[in-house]
Amino acid sequence: MRMPLSAVLSAVLYLSAMPGLVLAEDVPAPDPAPQSDTAAAKDPVFTQEQLDQMLAPVALYPDALLAQVLMAATYPGQVSEAVTWSKANPKASGDDAVRKVANQPWDPSVQALVAFPQVLATLGQDPVWVQRLGDAFLAQPDDVMGGVQRLRHQAQAAGNLRSNQYQNVTVQAAPAPAPAPAPAPASSSTQVVAASSPPTTIIIEPADPQVVYVPSYNPTTTYGTWAYPASPPPYYPPPPMYYPGSALVAGLAFGTGVAIVASLWGDCDWGNNDIDIDVNRYNNINANNRITNNQNKWQHNAANRDGVPYRDARSRQQYGRQLDGASQRAAFRGDDAQRARARDQARASMDRAGIERPATSNRQARQQMREAQAGNTPGNRMQPRNDTRAAERRQETRSTQARQQNNQVNRRQGEGQARQVAQNRPGSSAGRARNNAFDGVRAPTRTNLQASRGRISQSLAQRPGASRAAGHTISRPSAPVRRGGGGRR
């Protein structure tokens, strides 16, 4: 008996919805942790508007010089030191200047920049911009390289980027992206459209490979109409000593050329959006820090960051480094795996016994103390003692309030007695009026005091031996009369 197709589909859907049942066509779900890490890594740190704004002052530099600037910007603290050194040595440039700073504890990319004092003079005008530029290149290298090409196309469209006696500007087809492994049908059409119109790449090289002319331009006008009027790019005027009588050629001003042989050892790899290293040039100028041929790709060295924090979490995770001896300090403090397991077992035993766990931080200790004082800590073995202390504090508070009330009553009674004494004083107006029949009607306290005094007097009068106190006359027996004179017999 053949089942209808609708019944078969219903059965398949029912079986696939049952929990715990795995079909042959089911694909294991990926681990959610890598997905979250990938999503966090793809979150842009800077927007396209911010990238264009910070890249505009250097996007038209020759490719090799731009590569040196991007690498050095990842060490903003050392760039500031290089700026200070260049100001103290304004005539030092080229390969000779780089050799003079060979003993400085700077990254080789920073040392290479001292060959171009006009570039350091520009970078020194805004250290925050330098740090942001380096952070962007570490966090978003693809977006940075794409932003440089976007700005170059804008300058070329505005007629301000062309070849001349100082530089060669060429346009090449961008290399095709690496083939993706079996894309899903939904995204295949999108990839076909993107591959059908590959963008072009604008390359800027010195007209003479051994002489580099650093261009100076106003970003607010060189790129034509700026796409973000609310966020215009910054303009850093060129230092006059390096651009004497600079001639404006196609919107760019070129000063004195810098003769170099080995100072520029980096170059932009537009296909991979990273930086290639010419190993031979690098070793010729960095004799104290040579590299091998397989180290032809630039890698950021976190040791030269000099404590400057990274902007994004991905860079902090990737380039954060442990100081020397950190593992030994952790073991000395008891932060090893064996002690951690022992702590976990102890905490589990305390939970089974209903004993409160010890605090692991000052904040947790303060929180436990507040909860204990409030009487809200469940399972706290010190709870009865806390309750007793709380009761004692409440009793002490009530006693204090009672003493204050008694003091107030005594103070009022003392004031009433003082007024009564003043009234009974001879010659006082109050004393003359004390026999008034209506005296004390409006002063109940004074009336009570007078009544109390009368009762006390009456009780004293009724005591034995109180006649004298009551004012009665006491008769004393007379002394016996002696007869016969008072002399001796």
C-alpha positions in Angstrom: 0.0 0.0 0.0 1.5 3.3 -1.1 1.1 6.3 1.2 0.2 9.7 -0.2 3.0 12.2 -0.6 1.3 14.6 1.9 1.3 11.9 4.5 5.0 11.2 4.0 5.9 14.9 4.3 3.9 15.2 7.5 5.6 12.2 9.0 9.0 13.6 8.1 8.2 16.9 9.7 6.8 15.3 12.8 9.9 13.1 13.2 12.3 16.0 12.7 10.5 18.0 15.4 10.8 15.3 18.0 13.5 16.2 20.6 16.5 14.0 20.7 16.0 12.5 17.2 18.8 13.1 14.7 18.2 12.6 11.0 20.8 11.7 8.5 20.5 15.1 6.8 20.9 17.0 10.0 24.1 19.1 10.3 25.6 19.6 13.7 25.1 23.1 15.0 28.3 25.2 15.2 29.6 26.1 18.6 28.0 29.4 19.7 31.2 30.7 21.2 33.1 31.1 17.9 30.1 32.7 16.4 30.0 35.4 19.0 33.8 35.9 18.7 33.5 36.2 14.9 30.6 38.7 15.3 32.6 40.7 17.8 35.6 40.7 15.5 33.5 42.0 12.6 32.0 44.8 14.5 33.5 48.0 13.1 35.5 50.2 15.5 35.3 53.2 13.2 32.7 54.1 10.6 33.4 54.8 7.0 33.0 58.5 7.7 35.5 58.4 10.5 38.0 56.4 8.4 37.8 58.8 5.5 38.3 61.7 7.9 41.4 60.3 9.5 42.9 58.9 6.2 42.4 62.1 4.1 45.7 63.8 5.2 47.9 60.7 4.2 45.9 58.8 1.5 47.8 60.5 -1.3 51.3 59.6 0.0 53.4 57.2 -2.1 52.5 53.6 -1.3 55.8 52.8 0.4 55.6 56.0 2.6 52.0 55.3 3.4 52.9 51.8 4.5 55.6 53.2 6.9 53.1 55.7 8.4 50.4 53.0 9.0 52.9 50.7 10.6 54.4 53.4 12.8 51.0 54.7 13.9 50.4 51.5 15.8 53.1 52.7 18.2 51.8 56.3 19.0 54.0 56.7 22.1 57.2 56.0 20.1 56.0 58.3 17.3 55.8 61.2 19.8 59.4 60.4 20.9 60.5 60.4 17.2 58.8 63.8 16.7 60.7 65.2 19.6 64.0 63.8 18.3 63.3 65.2 14.8 62.6 68.7 16.2 66.0 68.6 18.0 67.7 67.5 14.8 65.9 69.4 12.0 68.6 68.8 9.4 68.7 65.0 9.8 66.9 63.2 7.0 67.3 60.1 4.8 69.2 57.0 5.6 71.7 58.9 7.7 68.9 60.0 10.1 67.7 56.4 10.4 71.2 55.2 11.3 71.5 57.8 14.0 68.4 56.4 15.9 69.5 52.8 15.5 70.1 52.5 19.2 66.8 54.0 20.2 64.3 51.5 21.7 61.8 52.2 18.9 60.1 49.9 16.5 61.9 49.8 13.1 58.9 51.4 11.4 59.2 54.4 13.7 62.9 54.6 13.2 62.3 54.7 9.4 60.1 57.8 9.7 62.9 60.0 11.0 64.1 59.9 7.3 61.2 62.2 6.6 61.2 65.1 9.1 58.3 66.8 7.2 56.1 63.7 7.8 57.0 63.7 11.5 56.2 67.5 11.7 52.7 66.7 10.3 52.2 63.7 12.7 53.3 65.8 15.6 50.5 68.3 15.2 47.9 65.8 16.4 49.0 62.8 18.5 45.3 61.7 19.0 44.9 61.5 15.3 48.0 59.3 15.0 46.7 56.9 17.7 43.3 56.6 16.1 44.9 56.0 12.7 47.0 53.1 14.2 44.0 51.7 16.1 42.0 51.7 12.9 44.7 49.9 10.9 45.0 47.2 13.6 41.3 46.6 14.0 40.1 47.2 10.4 42.9 46.7 7.9 40.6 45.9 5.1 38.5 49.0 5.7 41.6 51.2 6.0 43.0 50.0 2.7 39.7 50.3 1.0 39.2 53.8 2.4 42.6 54.9 0.9 41.6 53.7 -2.5 38.2 55.3 -2.2 39.8 58.7 -1.4 42.4 58.3 -4.2 39.6 57.7 -6.7 37.9 60.9 -5.5 41.0 63.0 -5.8 41.6 61.6 -9.3 38.0 62.3 -10.3 38.5 65.9 -9.1 41.6 66.2 -11.3 44.0 66.6 -8.4 45.9 63.2 -8.6 48.0 62.6 -11.7 51.5 61.7 -12.7 54.2 64.4 -12.8 57.9 64.8 -12.3 57.6 63.9 -8.6 55.4 60.8 -8.7 53.9 58.2 -11.0 50.2 57.5 -10.7 48.9 54.2 -12.3 45.6 52.5 -12.3 45.4 48.8 -12.2 42.7 46.2 -12.0 42.3 44.9 -8.5 43.3 41.3 -8.1 40.4 38.9 -8.0 39.4 37.7 -4.6 40.2 34.2 -3.5 37.5 31.7 -4.5 35.1 30.9 -1.7 34.4 27.2 -0.8 31.0 26.2 -2.2 28.9 29.2 -1.4 25.2 28.8 -0.6 22.8 29.3 -3.4 21.3 32.4 -1.7 24.6 34.2 -1.8 25.9 33.0 -5.1 24.1 35.6 -7.1 25.5 38.4 -4.9 29.1 37.1 -5.4 28.6 36.9 -9.2 27.5 40.5 -9.3 30.5 41.7 -7.2 32.9 39.7 -9.3 31.5 41.0 -12.6 32.6 44.6 -11.8 36.0 44.4 -10.0 37.2 47.8 -8.7 40.5 49.4 -9.8 43.5 50.1 -7.7 45.4 53.4 -7.8 49.1 53.0 -7.1 51.4 56.0 -6.3 55.1 55.6 -6.7 58.1 58.0 -6.7 59.2 59.1 -10.1 62.8 58.4 -9.0 62.9 55.3 -6.7 65.8 56.8 -4.7 64.2 60.2 -4.2 60.8 60.6 -2.4 58.8 63.8 -2.6 56.3 64.1 0.2 53.1 65.8 -1.1 51.3 68.4 1.0 47.7 69.3 0.2 44.5 70.6 1.7 42.1 67.6 2.2 39.0 69.8 2.2 39.6 70.8 -1.4 41.8 68.1 -3.0 39.1 65.4 -2.9 36.5 67.6 -4.5 33.2 68.0 -2.7 33.6 66.2 0.7 31.0 63.5 1.2 30.5 64.4 4.9 30.0 68.1 5.3 29.4 67.7 9.1 32.8 66.0 9.5 35.4 67.7 7.3 38.9 66.2 7.2 41.6 68.0 9.2 44.2 70.1 7.5 47.8 70.2 8.8 49.7 73.0 7.1 53.2 71.9 5.9 56.3 73.2 7.8 57.7 76.1 5.7 61.3 75.0 6.1 60.6 71.8 4.2 58.5 73.4 1.5 60.3 76.5 0.4 58.5 78.2 -2.4 56.5 75.0 -3.0 54.9 74.9 -6.5 51.3 73.7 -6.6 51.1 70.9 -9.1 47.6 69.3 -9.7 46.5 70.4 -6.2 49.5 68.9 -4.5 52.5 70.8 -3.2 55.9 69.0 -3.3 58.8 70.2 -1.2 62.4 69.2 -1.1 63.0 65.5 -2.0 64.4 63.0 0.4 67.2 60.8 -0.9 66.7 57.3 0.4 68.1 53.9 -0.4 67.0 51.5 2.3 64.7 53.6 4.6 61.5 52.6 2.9 61.3 48.8 3.2 57.5 48.5 3.4 54.9 48.5 0.6 51.2 48.3 0.4 49.8 44.9 -0.7 46.4 45.9 -2.1 45.4 42.4 -2.9 45.6 41.2 0.7 45.1 44.6 2.4 48.4 44.3 4.4 52.0 45.4 4.1 54.9 43.6 2.4 58.4 43.9 3.7 61.5 44.1 1.4 63.8 41.9 3.5 67.0 43.1 1.8 66.2 46.8 2.3 65.1 46.1 5.9 68.3 44.3 6.8 70.5 46.9 5.2 69.1 49.7 7.4 68.3 47.6 10.5 71.6 45.9 11.1 70.8 45.3 14.8 67.5 43.7 14.1 67.7 41.5 11.0 64.8 39.3 9.8 64.7 36.2 7.6 63.1 35.9 4.2 60.0 34.2 5.5 59.3 37.3 7.6 58.2 39.4 4.6 54.8 40.2 6.0 54.5 42.9 8.7 53.3 41.9 12.1 52.5 44.2 14.9 54.9 44.0 17.9 53.0 44.6 21.1 56.2 45.0 23.0 56.8 48.4 21.4 53.3 49.6 22.3 54.8 51.2 25.5 51.6 50.6 27.5 49.3 52.5 25.2 45.9 50.7 25.5 44.3 49.1 22.5 41.0 50.6 21.5 39.0 47.4 20.6 38.5 44.1 22.5 39.8 42.1 19.5 43.1 43.9 19.5 43.4 43.7 23.2 42.9 39.9 23.1 45.2 39.4 20.1 48.1 41.7 21.1 47.8 41.8 24.9 50.9 40.2 26.3 51.9 38.9 29.7 54.8 40.6 31.4 57.9 38.6 32.2 57.4 36.4 35.3 53.6 36.7 35.3 53.1 32.9 35.5 55.5 32.6 38.4 53.6 35.4 40.3 50.3 33.7 39.6 51.7 30.4 41.1 53.1 32.3 44.1 49.7 33.8 44.7 48.0 30.4 44.6 46.4 30.8 41.1 47.4 27.4 39.7 45.0 24.7 38.6 45.5 22.4 41.6 44.7 25.2 44.1 41.7 26.2 42.0 40.3 22.7 42.1 40.9 22.6 45.9 39.0 25.9 46.3 36.1 24.6 44.3 35.9 21.5 46.4 36.0 23.5 49.6 33.3 25.8 48.3 31.1 22.8 47.3 31.5 21.3 50.8 30.6 24.6 52.4 27.5 24.7 50.3 26.4 21.2 51.3 27.0 22.1 55.0 25.0 25.3 54.7 28.0 27.5 55.5 28.4 30.8 53.8 31.3 31.0 51.2 34.1 33.4 52.0 34.3 36.5 50.0 36.6 36.5 47.0 36.8 40.3 46.7 36.4 43.4 48.8 33.2 44.3 47.1 31.7 40.9 47.9 32.9 41.1 51.5 31.2 44.5 52.0 28.0 43.1 50.4 28.0 40.1 52.8 28.6 42.4 55.7 25.6 44.6 54.8 23.4 41.5 54.3 24.5 40.1 57.6 23.7 43.4 59.4 20.3 43.5 57.8 19.6 39.9 58.7 19.1 38.7 55.1 22.0 36.3 54.7 20.5 32.8 54.2 22.3 30.0 56.0 24.7 32.2 57.8 26.1 30.6 60.9 26.7 33.9 62.5 23.0 34.9 62.2 22.1 34.4 65.9 24.9 36.5 67.0 23.9 39.2 64.5 20.4 39.1 65.8 21.6 39.5 69.4 23.7 42.5 68.4 20.8 44.0 66.6 18.5 43.5 69.6 21.2 45.1 71.8 21.5 48.0 69.5 17.7 48.5 69.5 17.5 48.3 73.3 20.3 50.8 73.6 18.5 53.1 71.2 15.3 52.9 73.3 17.2 53.5 76.5 18.8 56.6 74.9 15.4 57.9 73.9 14.0 57.3 77.4 16.9 59.2 79.0 16.3 62.1 76.6 12.6 62.2 77.5 13.4 62.1 81.2 15.9 64.9 80.8 13.3 67.0 79.1 10.8 66.4 81.9 13.3 67.2 84.6 14.3 70.3 82.7 10.7 71.4 82.6 10.2 70.7 86.3 13.3 72.7 87.1 12.1 75.6 85.1 8.8 75.4 87.0 10.5 75.4 90.4 12.6 78.3 89.4 9.5 80.3 88.5 7.9 79.3 91.8 10.9 80.5 93.8 10.9 83.8 92.0 7.2 84.2 92.8 7.7 83.5 96.5 10.6 85.9 96.8 9.7 88.9 99.1 9.0 92.1 97.3 8.4 90.5 94.0 5.2 91.1 92.1 4.6 87.4 91.8 5.0 87.0 95.6 2.5 89.7 96.3 0.0 88.0 94.0 0.5 84.5 95.3 -2.6 84.8 97.6 -4.8 85.4 94.6 -7.8 83.1 94.7 -7.3 82.3 91.0 -3.6 81.8 91.3 -2.4 78.7 89.5 -5.4 78.3 87.3 -3.4 78.8 84.1 -0.3 77.1 85.5 -1.1 73.5 86.4 2.6 72.7 87.0 2.9 75.3 89.6 -0.3 74.2 91.3 0.9 70.6 91.4 4.2 71.8 93.0 2.4 73.8 95.6 0.2 70.8 96.4 3.2 68.6 96.7 4.9 71.0 99.0 1.8 71.1 101.2 1.6 67.3 101.4 5.3 67.1 102.3 4.9 69.7 105.1 2.0 67.8 106.5 3.8 64.5 106.5 6.8 66.1 108.3 4.5 67.6 110.9 3.0 64.2 111.7 6.4 62.5 112.3 7.6 61.9 115.8 10.0 64.5 116.9 8.9 66.8 114.2 7.3 69.4 116.6 10.2 71.8 116.3 10.1 71.5 112.6 6.4 72.2 112.7 6.9 75.4 114.8 5.6 74.2 118.2 7.2 75.5 121.5 9.4 72.9 123.2 9.6 73.0 127.0 12.9 71.9 128.5 13.4 70.9 132.2 15.2 73.5 134.3 18.6 72.6 135.8 18.7 71.6 139.5 19.4 74.5 141.9 22.5 74.0 144.0 22.4 75.2 147.6 25.0 76.2 150.0 27.3 78.1 147.7 29.7 76.8 145.1 32.9 76.6 147.1 34.7 73.5 148.5 33.7 72.1 151.7 
